[in-house]
Amino acid sequence: MRIADRPYYLAVIVILLFSAVAARAADQTVVLKAARMFDGKSKSLIPNGVVLVQGDKIVDVGSTVTIPSDAKVIDLGDMTLSPGFMDAHTHLTLDFTGNFNERRLKELQTNVSEMTLMAISYARATLEAGFTTVRDLGSRFVGSPEFVDVALRNAINHGITPGPHMLVATKGIGATGGHFDATGGYRDKLFGREPDPSEGIADGPDEIRKAVRFEVKNGANVIKAAVSGGVLSLADEVDTPQFTPAEMAALVDESHRLRKKVAVHCHGDQAAREAIEAGVDSIEHGSFMKTETLQLMKTKGTYLVPTLMATEYILSKIDSYPPALQAKARAAGAARSEMFRNAVKMGVKIALGTDAGVFPHGDNAKEFALMVGLGMRPIDALRSGTSNDADLLGIGQAVGTLEKGKRADIVAMPGDPTADITATEHISFVMKDGKIIRNGPATPRTAAVRDDEVDLPVD
Ligand SMILES: [Zn+2]
């Protein structure tokens, strides 16, 4: 830049700064009022909740807040305001519902671009159900290299399509023949070769480090791994360990060096114990964990993400799964209720996560009632789906509570959720980043968001 240009550029910068300030000042204050408020952290609801929002931030909150005369007031009446719900375990780009074998064949027949378009409906249904943030734990298309979860997250962030804030795990990392090996159960070499670390399949500490680096390179916010067998996979037992302690140590070390948290799919007790000792941040599912393992979690501060909805849905449609998977689902289902009750009694940190995609997207809030049914107090269930999730995801400074300075991700539900937790399933107001997504009925779900009656059109 020539010296003579300086005043001109300075003038431009000053004008830009002033217009930025003017734009801020022009953001009208929006006031949300309701009969009650759950602030994300208190042990009881607060009567007469008022939240002031300016731009994308909460600027004041409480029962006795001064309301500016030019504010736009939205009085929601007999409702309860809450921080936007969070789900620490979704698969927003996938649909595992319906008959297992039909679904598996359809996955091979469907173009990944088409699946991406369907994921747009899943994201919208999730947001409209009140989930303003999700941790999306795995997006995998057998034989295809695409990072659809990264694309969906970016499209949502850029305002191209509505959806929750997403932290994504890309493919997830697992052992050959383990729960994440999508070629398991098919004829050997049907896909030409064995999957490798670029597809998340890694054996030995070095390959695991490579897989972590590859996922971070391609946009992962969090690392997911399968350290024990799973229910919806054909070549593994549900509870056997799938990584050695040395492999788990490499997984955690490499992820934490890159400042990524580690979430592990794990049903088996031995694998859970070894993973907790290795320093993982959360155990997903945890069906067979014994008291001593839960005690170890409590001592180390490891989160449990119980995903009760997943087993609940599979057991309700047990005939849709092959016999080998039915047996695994029954065993995991029988064990997880006792494990969860124990975890609640012992005070293990619990974050709400559902495994959405195993059941239809948008039904995530049913997890609240399942947790309460197994011994959790409603207020603690609400906390697990808001501030606990924010803490686990490492975003507690920005979201998870209704507090001054936090992001304006706010929902409202009818009545009192501490009296009837199923109120969480009837969200009718959703605000994300200070913008109203919904105030009244939800957008009708498209055929892609399946439920009992709706099936994907066969074309
Ligand atoms: Zn999952």
Boltz pocket constraint, residues with backbone or C-beta under 6 A from the ligand:
constraints:
  - pocket:
      binder: B
      contacts: [[A, 89], [A, 90], [A, 91], [A, 137], [A, 138], [A, 355]]
      max_distance: 6.0
